[in-house]
Amino acid sequence: MQASLKNITKKYGERTVFSGLNLDFDDGKTTCVLGPSGSGKSTILNILAGLTDAEGEVIRPEKVSYVFQDSRLFPNMTVWENVEFVLGNMPEKEKKECITRLLETTEMYDRRNDFSCNLSGGMARRVAIARAYAYPSGLILMDEPFSALDPALKMRQIKVFLSLCDSFKRTCVFVTHDISEALLISDKIYVLGLNGVIKDGFYINTLKSERKLFSPEEEKLKAKLWELLV
């Protein structure tokens, strides 16, 4: 389901974060909001989630999933139970099939009986993402879920996320300050400046399966984004 922010103004006291902000998030696609720390990226997600009030029009589905920077799993529940928690009264057969598919896609099925408090940070994030996709939402919000991971683990997590995107066609809004991350996962990128203004927005037409780090096309786009961010 498509989501939009129309003519959004957000203030914290005397500080104006956004004034007349307009963003469109395409149905079934991943839109990345790229910007430096303090530019208001998380505020955009919180407005979309209904956690933060703002002036203007917010168009979103009734149900929204949110993957925060920390995993926010229930420590006294197993991996399976954490995902099962959001499925409510779904029939048991469908519930089992849904959880199994998600845990297999996120490479966490073999750890399904482990308590979440015993997982590594990378594993916990995969479970949090699986839980977000399990919840029958029309919109998934992701707040830098791959931050603070080492490069090799980040690439593995991105591959898992891309597999989910391919298997479960969901509208996703992803915020990050990592240019390479944005170029690998996004269908569309908005570049946000420190003054809360969108500097540019564009689509990436290369198939995600064909994108590679340090390719000529990636380096060209990376240079363009660096110019916009500095």
N, C-alpha and C positions, 0 to 999 in steps of 0.2 A: 504494500500500500504506500502511495506517495505521501510525503510530508513536506511542510513548508513553514517558513517564518516570513511574515509579511509586515514590513514597516515597524520592526521591533526597536523599542527604546528601553534601555535598562540602565538604571542608576544605582549606585551605592553611596548614599549620602550626597555629597557634592560632586562625586566622581561619576562621569558618564562613561559607561562601558561601550554601549551601542546607541546609535541614533539613526533610525530609519533603516535598519538592517533587513535585507531581503535574501533568503536562501531557499532553493528548491532541492529536494532530495528524491531522486527518481525511484519508481517502483521496482523492486527486485534488484537494485544496484547498490554498490558500495560507494558512498561519497565521503571523501576525506576532507576534513578542515585542517589545513596545515598552517601553523603559525608559531611564533616564539612563545616562551613562557610568559604568562601575564597578559596575553592578547585577548583572553576571553573565550578560549576554546571550550573549557569545561562549563562555562556559563551557558554557552549555546546548548550543550547537552542537557543541562539542568532545566533550561527553559522548555526544551522539547519534551522532557520527562514530566513536566509539571511540578518540579521541585522548587523552581524559582519563578516568582511572578515577574511579568514585564508588560509594558504597554505595547499594543499592536495585536496582530492576529497569529495564533499558533494553530496550524492544521496538522493533526496527527491522528493515528488510529487510537481506538479505545485502550488497547493493550500494548504496553511498551516493555521491552527487556533492556536492562542496563548492566553492562560489564564495567565495574569501577576499576580504578588503578590498583586497588587491593582486591583480592579474590572474593572476600566476604562469604566464604563457605561456612556451613555449620560444623564446628570442629568435632562435635559428638555424633556426627552422622557419617556413614560410609560414602564413598564416591557415588554408588548407585542411589542411595537415599537422598543425597543432595540434589541429584537430577530429578528423581521421582517426586520430590517435594512440590515442584511447580506444576505437576500434571493433574492435580486435583482428582476429580471423579472419572477420569478417562477409564474405559474398560481395561481390565487387567491384561488381556492379550495385546491390545494396542499399546498400552503403557510399556510392556516388556519389549515389544518390537521397537518402539521409539527410543527407549533408553539404550538398548543394545546397539542400534544403528549409530546413535550419536557417540557412544563410548568407543565403538570400533573406529569411527571416523576420526575421533580425537586421539586415538591410540591409548585409551585409558581403560579398555574393557578388562584387561588382565589385572587391573588394580581396583576393580569395582567394589571389592569387599574391604578395601583399606579405609581407615578413618581419615578424613581430610586433614586432620591435624598432623598426620604423619607423612604428608606429601611434600615434595620439593616445591619451590615457588613456581617453577614452570609447569609442573603437573597440576597444581592448584588452579592456575590460570586456564589450563585446558578444560578442567571440569567446570569452571565458571562460565566459559564460553559455551560448552555443551549445554549447561543449564539454561543459558539465555536462549539458545536455539530450541530447547525443549518446550519452553513456555510458548503458548500459542499467541504470540504477539505479531502485530503488523509492522513493527519497527524495532530494530536492535541498535542500541547506543553503546559505543565502546570508547572508554576514556584511557588512551595510552596503555592498553593491556600488555604490551610487550616492552614497556620501559624497564630499565635496570636489569635487563637480561644480557648475557654475553652474546657476541655476534652469532656464534654457531647455534646457540639455543634459540635466539630470536628468529633465525632463518627457518628452523624446524617448526617453531610456532606459527610463522607466517604460512608455511606449506599446509599445516593443519587447518588454519583459517580458510585458505583458498579452497581446500577440499570441501569444507562446510559450505562455502559460498556456492560451489558447483552443485552440491547435492541438495541444498535447501535454499531455494530462491527467496531470499528475504531482503527487505530494504534495510540497509545498514548505514549508520553515520559514525564515522571513525575519526577521532581527533589525535593528532600527533605533531611533534616538532621534528620528526625524522624524515628527511626528504626521500631517501631510498625506500623506506618503509611505505611511504605514500605512493611512490611510483610502482611498487610491486603489487599493491592490493586494490588500488582505486579504479573505479570506472570514471569518476569525475573528481577533480580537486578544486577546492576553494582556498585561496591564499589570504590569510587574515593578518593585517598589520597591527602594530601595538596600539594604534589609535582606534581600534575596533571597526576599521573600514575594510571591506573586501577589496584587495588590490587586483585580483584576477580570478577567473574561474574558467576551467576548460575540461574537455573530455580526453581520455586516453583510449585510443581505438585499438591499440595492439592487444591481441589476446593475452590474457594473464599467463596462460601456459607457455607463451613464447617470450615472456619478458625475462631479461637477464641483467644482473648487475654489471656495470661497466660496458654495456653495449653502446654503440655510437648514439642510438636514439635516446637511451637512458641518460647518457652524459649530456646530451643537448638539452633535454628537459630539466636535468638537475641544475645546469648552468642558469637556465631561465628562472627556476625557482629560487636559487640563491640570490639572483639580482632583485627579485621581488621581496625577499625576506630581509635583506640588509638595508 
